[in-house]
Amino acid sequence: MITVKKVAIIDADLIGRKKHRFPNLACMKLSSYYKAQGYDVSLKLDYDNLDEYDKVTISKVFMDTEIPNEPDDKLLKTEVNIANFYKDNPILNLPNVEYGGTGFYYDKSPKLPEEIEHIMPDYHLYDEWVQVQLDAGVKAKDLQYYTDYSIGFTTRGCIRKCKFCVNRNYSKCELHSSLSEFIDKNRPYICLLDDNIFASPKWKDVFDDLIATGKRFQFKQGCDERLMTDEKCEYLFNKARWIGDIIFAFDNIKDKNLIVNRLEMIRRHTKKNVKFYVFCGFNHDNPGHYDDNFYRKDIEDLFERIKILMSFGCLPYIMRYKDYEMSPYRGIYITVARWCNQPAFFKKKSIREFAEASQKTVKTECADVRAIKLVERDFPDIAEKYFDLKYIDYNGG
């Protein structure tokens, strides 16, 4: 009698993060591969009884997703030594366990074997979990990436070499896979995870192929504003059957003049809502080195970028680098993110008004007000220049 081998797929981010709402592409590809070998594959939602499986694969995308039995000293988990952080973990060292992904290795994550990398993802891996979520009252729209989207990469790589990015070892953007590798004809939408689509010399071919599918699509990682041309604007805003937010990034105030130029270009082509990832808490000039001078400049640069985006009717979405937590002004980073990342508030209130509204919900002084007061005390010129700015004043209500 032939015994069917049992394989457990563990999406560590699904277990370790609150309200995680995006499937792990590597997990879905691994599931397809092992099912094609005739194995009994299941999505495992805990780390119990792993010895009952012939093989266990664990994947995670985010560094701050915790794995059981991690060392107590989380300061050890840095991009420099993250590979060694897990070397003595008893779960990860079981003989039947394999693990990978940027959450374990950051920019040094091993690639999937070609026969797995280029296999059709198993879009049914999460079916049972999705049904449990629906039965528990989670809205279907919050699970749409599990149910309605085909997901994959058409290109890989980037030209920017940003010091904070997991793609910093790339020097170019190249074609990676055809749409036929990952499009499920029964799914109405497409989500692309490309690192920097407009850095590819073949970007137009990719867009033409996407448009030809007749399906609405999006590039989840955002597009590079600095690379925009009138031709790219025409494709992005007028030819593409886009779904969801059109997203760019404004990571560094040093790009101010170029970003403003491209914003002017974009507004010649569209009045649509445009969102920008706004990165903060990272020392671009001297990574890993922080002092009061850096935090003052970083806070001021953050608000200046928000002001610029306001003036063009764009919405900022704050992305905080993990080192913001070491700042004595940690609170203002949190308050800015809470303000900007909720467009209903951002469009109507200044950050001061946002903090005052938060205060009305509690009896003691709230964290948002404390954060505002600390910056006003130490950097009064920043507070005077930016704390009363309102999107509505720039964009007429």
N, C-alpha and C positions, 0 to 999 in steps of 0.2 A: 504494500500500500504506500503510495506516494504522499508524503506530508507536505501540504502547502505552507510555504514559509510566510511568517507574519512580519509585517513591516509597520512600524509606528512613525508617523510624520508629526513632528512637534513644531508648531509656529510659536516660538518663544514670545514674540510681541503680543500675540493674541492672549496668552496666559498672563503676561507680566505688565501689561499696560491697560489703563482704564479707557473704556470706550474706543478701543482700537477698531477702525472701520475700513481696513484695506487688506486684501489677501496678500500672502507672501508668494510671489511668482516662482521662486525657487522650489518652495514646497509643492506647488501644483505641478511643476515639471518633474520633480522627483516621484511624485505619486503616479504620473503617467508612465514614467519609465518602469517602475517596479510592477505596476499593474500589467504592463505589456510583457513582463517576464513571467506572469502567472501568479504573482505573489498576492497575498491577502493584505491589502493596504488600508490603514485607518488613520484618521486625524486624532491624535491623542492630546487631551486637554489638561494633562498633569504629568508629573515626573515619577509617578508611583509604578512599582513592579515592572521596571524596564527590562529586567532579566527574562521576562516571559516572551520577549520578541526576539526574532532572529536578527533583526536590524532596526536601529532607531536613528532617525536623522533629525537633528535640531538645527533650525535656522532662525536668525534674527537680524533685523535691519538696524536697530537703534542700540547705541552703546549703553544707554541708561536702563535698558530692560534688564532686570535682574534674573539670574539663574540661581536655583537653590545651592546653598553651600558656598556662596561667594565670600571672599575675605571681608572682614569687618572694615578694613581701611579702604574706603572707596576712592581715596586719592591715588591709589595705585593704578586705577583704571584710567589710563591716559592713552592717547594715540601712540605714545612712544613705547609703552610696554604692555599694551593690551593683550598681545598674544601670550605673554608670560603670566598674565593675571589669572588665567584659567588652568594653568598647567597641572595643578594639584587638585582640581575639582573632582570629587569622587564620581559624580554623575558623568561628566564629560570624558572620564578616563575608563569607563566601562568598555570591555572589548567589543561590544555590539553597537556602540554609539559612535556616530560621526556627526560633526557640527561644522557650520560655516556661516558666512554672511558678514556684512560690514559691522554688525553689532559685536562680533567676536574679534575681527581682525582690522577693522577700519579700512585704511587704504591698501592693505596687504591681503585682502581676502582672496583665497584661492578661487579660481574660476571653476564652474561646473564642467565636467567632461562634455565634449562636443555632442555626443549622442544624447545627452540630457539637455544641454543648453538649447538645442534646436528641435526639441520635441514639442508637440502640441500640449499646452498645459491641461491638467485635469481640472476642468471648471466645476466638477461635482465634488471635489474634495471637502468643501465646506458645507455641503447641502444640509446635513443633519444639524450642524451647529447653527446655521442660519434659521432653520425651522424652530429650534429651541429659542432663539432670540425673538422671532416673530411671536411665538406662543407667550413669551414673557412680556410682550407689549412694545418691543422695539419697532419703530416705524420702518416700513419697507424701504423708504427713500434713504434711510441711514445705512442700509445694507446693499445698496445698489451696485457697488463695485464687486460684490460677491455674486450678484444675480444677473446684472444687465450688461456688463462690460467685458469685452475681450481685451486682454492686457499683454503688452510686450514692448520690445525695443525694436525700432527700425534702424537706429544708429547707436553706436557706443563711443564714448570719449568726449573730450572737451579740449579747447585750446588755451584756457585761462590759467591753469595751474594755481588756483587759489589755495593759499596755505591751509585754510580751514577745511577743505573739501576732500571727500573720499576719492574724488577723481583727479587729485592733484598730480598723479603720476602719468596721466595722459598728456600727449602733446598735440593730438589731432582727433578729429571726429570722423569716423568711418561707417559705412554701411554695415549693418549687423545681421539683419534677417528680413526676409520678405514677409508681407502681411499674411500670406497663406500659412505661415508657420503658427500663427496664434489667433487668427480671427475665427470665431465660432459664428457661423451663419445665423444661428438662432438668437444671438445676442445683438440688441439694437445699437449699442454704442462701442466705441473703441477708446481705450486709455493708453497713451504712449508714455513710456518712462525714460525716453531719450535724455541724455545728459545736457546736450546743447544742440538742438536740431539745426539751427541756422548757422552753426559752424561747419556743417557738412556741405561740401561742394555739390552734393546730390539732393539738397533740401527740396528743390522744386519737384524732382522726380517722386520723392516721398509724398509730398502734398498732392500731386496729381494722382498717385495711386490711392491715397486715402479718399480723395474726393470721388474717384471712380467707384468706390465701394457703395456709395449712396448712404453710408452710415455717418452719423454725427460723431465727432471725435474731439479729443483734447490732448495736450501735452502736459502731463501732471507736474513735471518738474519746473515748469515755467520756461519762458523764452528769453534769449539774450537781447535786451533792449539796445545794447551798444552796436549790434550787428544789423539793426533794421535798416532797410532801404525802402524806397517807394514801391518797388516791386514786391518785396516781402510784405509790406503793409497791405497791398492789394490782395495778395493771397490770404493773409491772415484774417483780415477784417471783412473782405467782400466775397472771396471765393470759397473759403473753408466753411464746411458745415459744422461749426464749433458748438460744443456743449459745455456749459458751466462757465466759470470765470476765465478770462484771458489774463494770464499772469506773466509778469516780468520780474526782474530783481533790481534793486538799488542798494548794493551792498557796501559801497565805499563812497564817501563824500568827495574823494578825489576825482570821481567820474562825473561830478556835478555838471560841468559845461556840456559834456557829451550827452548825458541823460536829458538835460533840458532841450538840447537840439533835437533829440529823437522824440521827445514828448511833443514838441511843436510839429514834427513830421506826422506823428500818430494822429494828432488832433486835426490834421488836414484830411485825414482819411476816415475818421470815425468819431462819433460822439458816444460810443458804447462805453459801459463801465469797464475800467481796466484796473487790475489789482497788481500791486508790487510787493514781493517779499522784501522786507527791510531788515537786514542783518545787523546785529549789535552785540556788544560785549566781547569783541575780539580785537586784539592788537595787531593790525595788519602790518605795521612796521617792525614790530619786535614781539612775535608770538610768545605767549607765556609770561610776559613781563607786564605787571600792572602796578600803577600807583595813582595817587590822587589826581595828578596832572592828566593821566590817561583817562580816568573816569570822567573828569570834567569835559575833556574834549569829546569823548565818546557820547556823552549825554547831549552835548550841544550839537554834534554832528547828526545824531539821531533825530532831534527835533527839526533841524534844518532840512533834512531829507523829507520828513513828514510835511513840513510847510511847502516845499516844492511840489510834492505830489498833490496836496490840497489845491494848490493854485491851478493845476491842470485837471482837476476833477477826478483824480485817481485815488484809490483806496490802498493804504498801507496795511500790510500784514506783518507783524513784528516776529522775527525769528531771533531768539536769544541763544548765543553761544554759551555752552555750559559754564564758562568761567565767570559769567555775570554773577553767579552765586557767591563769589569771593568778594564782591564789591561792597563797601560800606553803604553804597547807594542801591543795593539790590532791590529795594522796594520800588524805586522809580521804574526800573525795567519791567517789573511785574505790572505796575499800574498802567504804563504806556501800552503794554501788550493787551491788557484787559480793555482798555479804551479803544485802541485801534482795531483790534481783532473782532470787535462787535460793531459792524457797520451801522446798526440802528442807533447806537450811542454816538459813534464817531461823527456821523453826518449832522448831528444836532447839537452836540455839547463840546465845549472846550475841555481840556483835560482837568482844569480846575473845577468846572461844573460837574464833570463826571465824578471827581472825588467827593464833592459836596453832596451829590446824590447818593453815593455809597454811604456817607456818614449818616444820612437820614434813616438808614435801615438798622443801625446799631446804637446802643447807648454810650459805649465808651468810644474813644477816638479810634477811627478805623485805620487800617493799614494804608489805604490810598491817601488819606489826609496826612498821615505821618510821612509818607514818602514825599509828598508835595512840599511839606514844611521843611524837610531836611534839605532839599535842593534849594528852596528859597533862602534858607539860612546861609548855606555855603556858597551858592552860586546865584545871587539875586539877579544878576544881569540876564542869566538864562531864563529864569522864571518870568522876569518882566517881558522878555522878548517873545516867549513862546506859550506860556501857560494859558493865555486867554485867546489863542488862535482858534477859529471855528471854521470848519469845512463849509458850513452853511453861508458864511459871509463871503466866501469866494465863489460859491456856486448857486447862489440865489434861492436857496431853500429846497 
